[in-house]
Amino acid sequence: MKQKKHTIVFVDDDKVQHMINKRVLQKMNLGVNMVFFVKPFEALEWLGTNNADVILLDINMPEIDGWEFLKRMEAEGINGNVKMLTASLDPGDVIKSEEFKQISGFLVKPLKEENYIELLAD
Protein backbone atom coordinates (compact mmCIF):
# COMPACT_ATOMS: atom_id res chain seq x y z
CA MET A 1 0.00 0.00 0.00
CA LYS A 2 1.33 3.42 -1.01
CA GLN A 3 1.94 5.78 1.88
CA LYS A 4 0.48 9.28 1.65
CA LYS A 5 3.01 12.03 1.06
CA HIS A 6 2.58 14.71 3.73
CA THR A 7 2.57 18.41 2.87
CA ILE A 8 4.06 20.79 5.41
CA VAL A 9 3.55 24.52 4.89
CA PHE A 10 5.95 26.93 6.57
CA VAL A 11 4.80 30.53 7.10
CA ASP A 12 7.71 32.46 8.57
CA ASP A 13 9.35 35.74 7.54
CA ASP A 14 12.78 34.35 8.47
CA LYS A 15 14.46 32.80 5.41
CA VAL A 16 17.19 31.31 7.61
CA GLN A 17 14.53 29.28 9.44
CA HIS A 18 13.25 28.03 6.08
CA MET A 19 16.76 26.91 5.14
CA ILE A 20 17.28 25.13 8.47
CA ASN A 21 13.91 23.35 8.27
CA LYS A 22 14.50 22.29 4.69
CA ARG A 23 17.91 20.84 5.52
CA VAL A 24 16.61 18.93 8.56
CA LEU A 25 13.75 17.42 6.56
CA GLN A 26 15.98 16.54 3.61
CA LYS A 27 18.46 14.87 5.97
CA MET A 28 15.64 12.83 7.49
CA ASN A 29 14.62 11.73 3.97
CA LEU A 30 10.91 11.54 4.85
CA GLY A 31 9.73 12.35 1.34
CA VAL A 32 7.44 15.18 2.43
CA ASN A 33 6.26 18.07 0.30
CA MET A 34 7.61 21.31 1.73
CA VAL A 35 6.05 24.64 0.83
CA PHE A 36 7.69 27.79 2.18
CA PHE A 37 6.23 31.29 2.46
CA VAL A 38 7.97 34.44 3.68
CA LYS A 39 4.88 36.54 2.92
CA PRO A 40 1.76 35.53 4.86
CA PHE A 41 -0.68 36.84 2.23
CA GLU A 42 0.88 34.54 -0.38
CA ALA A 43 0.45 31.63 2.04
CA LEU A 44 -3.23 32.47 2.55
CA GLU A 45 -3.75 32.58 -1.21
CA TRP A 46 -2.03 29.19 -1.65
CA LEU A 47 -3.97 27.62 1.23
CA GLY A 48 -7.20 28.80 -0.36
CA THR A 49 -6.71 26.30 -3.21
CA ASN A 50 -4.31 23.70 -1.79
CA ASN A 51 -4.31 21.31 1.16
CA ALA A 52 -1.66 21.04 3.85
CA ASP A 53 -1.33 18.34 6.48
CA VAL A 54 0.41 20.75 8.84
CA ILE A 55 0.86 24.52 8.79
CA LEU A 56 3.83 25.76 10.81
CA LEU A 57 3.01 29.39 11.52
CA ASP A 58 5.35 31.95 13.03
CA ILE A 59 3.69 34.15 15.64
CA ASN A 60 5.85 37.25 15.07
CA MET A 61 5.96 38.48 11.48
CA PRO A 62 6.12 42.09 10.25
CA GLU A 63 3.41 42.05 7.56
CA ILE A 64 0.73 40.44 9.75
CA ASP A 65 1.32 38.37 12.84
CA GLY A 66 0.31 34.75 13.28
CA TRP A 67 -2.85 35.71 15.16
CA GLU A 68 -4.09 37.92 12.33
CA PHE A 69 -3.17 35.15 9.87
CA LEU A 70 -5.41 32.75 11.82
CA LYS A 71 -8.29 35.25 11.83
CA ARG A 72 -7.98 35.58 8.06
CA MET A 73 -7.85 31.78 7.66
CA GLU A 74 -11.14 31.54 9.57
CA ALA A 75 -12.71 34.41 7.60
CA GLU A 76 -11.78 32.73 4.31
CA GLY A 77 -12.99 29.30 5.46
CA ILE A 78 -9.51 27.77 5.34
CA ASN A 79 -9.13 24.85 7.71
CA GLY A 80 -5.85 23.35 8.79
CA ASN A 81 -3.80 21.77 11.51
CA VAL A 82 -1.70 24.71 12.72
CA LYS A 83 1.34 24.53 14.96
CA MET A 84 2.48 27.92 16.16
CA LEU A 85 6.21 28.64 15.88
CA THR A 86 7.91 30.79 18.46
CA ALA A 87 11.41 31.62 19.64
CA SER A 88 10.26 31.40 23.25
CA LEU A 89 6.95 30.20 24.58
CA ASP A 90 5.03 33.04 26.21
CA PRO A 91 2.23 31.89 28.58
CA GLY A 92 0.08 34.70 27.13
CA ASP A 93 0.35 33.10 23.69
CA VAL A 94 -0.90 29.79 25.07
CA ILE A 95 -3.95 31.54 26.53
CA LYS A 96 -4.57 33.47 23.29
CA SER A 97 -4.30 30.25 21.26
CA GLU A 98 -7.47 28.95 22.93
CA GLU A 99 -9.43 31.38 20.72
CA PHE A 100 -8.49 29.42 17.59
CA LYS A 101 -9.73 25.91 16.84
CA GLN A 102 -7.03 25.33 14.18
CA ILE A 103 -4.13 25.46 16.65
CA SER A 104 -2.98 22.03 17.76
CA GLY A 105 0.16 23.08 19.61
CA PHE A 106 3.32 25.14 19.83
CA LEU A 107 6.85 24.44 18.66
CA VAL A 108 9.94 26.33 19.78
CA LYS A 109 12.39 27.31 17.03
CA PRO A 110 14.67 25.96 15.76
CA LEU A 111 12.82 22.73 15.07
CA LYS A 112 14.56 19.41 15.58
CA GLU A 113 14.14 15.96 14.03
CA GLU A 114 11.95 14.78 16.91
CA ASN A 115 9.53 17.66 16.20
CA TYR A 116 9.03 16.38 12.66
CA ILE A 117 8.65 12.77 13.76
CA GLU A 118 5.83 13.87 16.11
CA LEU A 119 4.21 16.06 13.44
CA LEU A 120 4.10 13.32 10.86
CA ALA A 121 2.92 10.64 13.29
CA ASP A 122 -0.51 12.31 13.55
Buried (B, 14 or more C-beta within 10 A) or exposed (E): EEEEEBBBBBBBBBEEBBEBBEEBBEEEEBEBEBBBBBEBEEBBEBBEEEEBBBBBBBBBBEEBBBBEBBBBBBEEEBEBBBBBBBEEEEEEBBEBBEEBEBBBEBBEBBBEEEBBEEBBEE
